[in-house]
Amino acid sequence: MREEERIIIALDVSTKEEMRRMLKMIHKPGCSVKVGLELYLQQGADVVRELKAGGYSVFLDLKLHDIPHTVNRAMRGIARVGADMVNVHAAGGSEMMKAAIEGLEEGATGKRPICLAVTQLTSTDQVMLENELLIEHPIIDVITRYSELAYRSGLDGVVCSAWEARKIKAQTSEHFLAVTPGIRLQSDRADDQKRVATPAQAKELGSDYIVVGRSITGAENPGDAFNRVFGEWRNAKWKVKN
Ligand code: C5P
C-alpha cells in the first residue's frame, strides 16, 4: 500500500455534495477516508460505492454491536458494498467478533476488509466506567483486556489512542493494528479531543494508521493541511517495530 493511505480523512459531513466538495478541496485521488454514522445513515451504502468507484479506500466506521447472527449478516452486506476497513465493539464479545469476521469473509469478493475493535469510547472515563457500566478496573486495563479478546477472536486491530498503542501491541502482537484518532497538528486547537498526538508522535508511538478530521477538513486549505499531516507522518520513524 502507498504510505499516504495510512492517513484516513474523517468525512464527518451529512450530504454527498459536502463530501464531494471536501474531496475536491483535498484533491488526493485514491487516499483513505472514513465514513461514519452521520453520512452513512443519511446517504446509505451509495456513498461507499461512489467513493470506491473514485478509487478511495473506505473505513466504514459503524461500530457494530449486536447479537452474533445479526452482526454476521450485516458484515456480509458491508463486505459486498466494498468497504476496506470496518469495526465492531469488543464489548459484544468473542462470539460476536468471530461472527463479524465470518460475515466479512462470506461477503467479500476479493480481500476480506480489515476488521477493528472499539475497546472503550473516548467519551467513557473512569467515573462512568465504575458508576454506570459497573466495571471496577482501571480503564487502561479494560482497554488492554478488550484488545486481547479482539486479538484472540481473529480481529486485525483496534481503534485506540496513540498513547495506548504500545501497551496494546505488547499484550497482543506488533502486527495487531493500532488505528488512532485524536490527531492534531502542533498549530491546531484540540477542540473536544482530550489526549491528542501529532502525526509524528502517533507514528513514533506505534500507530499504523491515523484518523484525521478537523485538522484537515476544518483547515482553510484542506489540501495543504493534508500535505502537512502526511509530511510529518512520513518524516517520523516507527519506534515500535510493526
Ligand atoms: O476532527 P477529529 O480529528 O477530532 O475527528 C476524529 C474522527 O475520529 C471523528 O470522526 C471521530 O468520530 C473519530 N473518533 C474519535 N475517537 C475515537 C473514535 C473515533 O475521535 N475514539
Boltz pocket constraint, residues with backbone or C-beta under 6 A from the ligand:
constraints:
  - pocket:
      binder: B
      contacts: [[A, 10], [A, 12], [A, 36], [A, 120], [A, 121], [A, 122], [A, 159], [A, 160], [A, 181], [A, 182], [A, 183], [A, 190], [A, 193], [A, 211], [A, 212], [A, 213], [A, 214], [A, 215]]
      max_distance: 6.0
